[in-house]
Amino acid sequence: MRAPQTFRALRHRNFRLFWWGQLISVSGSWMQLAAQGWLVYRLTGSAFYLGLVGFARYVPVLLFSLFGGVIADRFPKRNLVILTQCIALIQAFLLAILTSTGTVQIWHIIVLSSLLGLVNAFDTPARQSFIVEMVGKEDLMNAIALNSSVFNASRIVGPVVAGVLVPTLGEASCFFLNGVSFLAVLVSLLRMDADSLSPAPSEAANGSVWRKLREGLDYARSDAAILTLLALVSISSVFALPYSTLMPAFARDVLGLGATGYGAMLAAVGLGALSGALVLASWGSRFPKGRLFTIGNLLFPLGLIAFSFSRSFVLSELLLILVGLGFILQNAMANTLLQTTAKEGFRGRVMSMHTLAFIGLSPLGDLQAGTAAHFLSVPLIVKLGAFVCLGAALWAIWKRPELRRLT
């Protein structure tokens, strides 16, 4: 049976298995992230510690994601993802045990967040570059959009469930369920038909890790489109994305909400992003990818600027939907453009640079935003960061008009 246009990548059995496994597992991850943010703020009452935990979660990605790209180009990506998911499962259960026994301290959360960050440094480049092996280039954009829809549907479900469970059963219940959810993606990976995967011939298979890393960096610098995309994603990661780390403080101190309201705010972002992902999956191929990226690059910071002025829960929810929509347009299109632009054999390393830009630089943003919010107001920090990103987006429109024409 022919899959509808919106879901055509699901005609590939391996991707279909992966997609369903991700839907369950990523919901658990978002549930843990929401509960962990609330736990940190409950233990410390400090925006600085929210930023510090975010720093700990992402700094290993900053340090090791480029090596993760070399490893992803050198070894079977499916095996790498199985290994990283097993370690992430253990991390979730450790956090659940510490929290449920009442022994958890802020340093435990920092250490375990660092462990998860180390896992993600190798998992994310492997997982992202694994998609094309499951579906091929023809269905890559649709597969990335569907993968983004999973990420953002989970972004709705996870925080909402956390908002219900935290006041009733406590944060530990969310951590335990997240550990169980990893079994879904592990089962999906183990049930795949490995013979039908189409790994690209890799230039990283031979030679030293350092040499292959340097070759990947030289390749990215030589391609203006790849370099510009990575720069814009980096700026967004450092100056715009910290809004999500500061969300517990915004929810409690600015809007006067509890854990349920905080979960609803995260879910609103997910709703906007899910809507955008489904639109991209259905009609994204009709428009130049560069134009869609440019729209998202403007919409994301404009939505954040408006949100930073809001003191109404309902208005904040509506604006966060807009933020989520802009976020997915920007980042799903950056992901697609990088994968389709990169040469075969360099894709893992290019995607590791995307991981570095998108996730690895987040600790710098989280730390600066958390520290600044300790002395200034949270809305002001969100506003200033968004203006920096808006300036970068306008610069790209002026100086890199060819970016809008990328297909």
Beta strands, then each sheet from edge to edge (+ up, - down):
end
